[in-house]
Amino acid sequence: MNLEICVLGPVEMWWDGRRVPLGTPKQLTLVAALVLAQGRPVPLGRLIERIWGSEPPRAAHSSLYTYVARLRRLLRTHCPGLAVIARTATSYALEVDPTRVDLHQARLVLAAARLATDNGRDADAVRLYRQALRLWQGEPLCGLRGSWAERTQAGLRQERLTALSGWFGAELRLGRHAEVLGELSAAVGEYPLDEVLAGLLMVSLHRSERHADALATFNRIRADLADQLGVDPGASLRRLHSQLLH
């Protein structure tokens, strides 16, 4: 029997190819908070803050117990023994095989990709980066609201951005600048203020003999950084710009 728990997109649980309804947005936030803890106990007060924010209602504790009870029933019904909510006097923890959770799968594969890169095995790194990036299915924790969800979404977006940079870097070291140019351009469109991706795109364009486009990319990010963040490009991007000019 196959269980999948997803947070790299909408918060979902799939059992044998069928989506299991997880309930209201607050109950989805509970699932996400337990998943992100990676099996570690999460104190009740922290769960309440993540679900309701800094000003929870008076009934927050009883509502939390209700959400946990509902989730336990779902787990017992659809995947008995494969995912369990354990409780202490002051906390809850979700006990589940990490390979059944998309985020934990992605982090394991990305660790292997970084190791492959460190050992000079770029072809293996490319394969692993692609495998990990396929697990992202849009905006992480899609549809959840609140300060904790927003902070967590930002962190997960940064993890994906780092993975994209690692993947494209490995592709370019393999000389595959033309093959990835379209995907790299799309990634820069998605993260227009990221200097690492912009630099990789400049290299890819330059190697594809599109020198004017490479320099236009530098001018675009310089203008965007100045307009939106009030900063200049970093030293590494300026050096790359100088190298491409000569």
Secondary structure, DSSP 8 states (H G I E B T S, - for coil): --EEEE-SSB-EEEETTEEE---SHHHHHHHHHHHHTTT--EEHHHHHHHHH-SS--TTHHHHHHHHHHHHHHHHHHHSTTTEEEEE-SSEEEEEE-GGGBHHHHHHHHHHHHHHHHHTT-HHHHHHHHHHHHTT--SSTTBT--SHHHHHHHHHHHHHHHHHHHHHHHHHHHTT-HHHHHHHHHHHHHHSTT-HHHHHHHHHHHHHTT-HHHHHHHHHHHHHHIIIIIS----HHHHHHHHHHH-
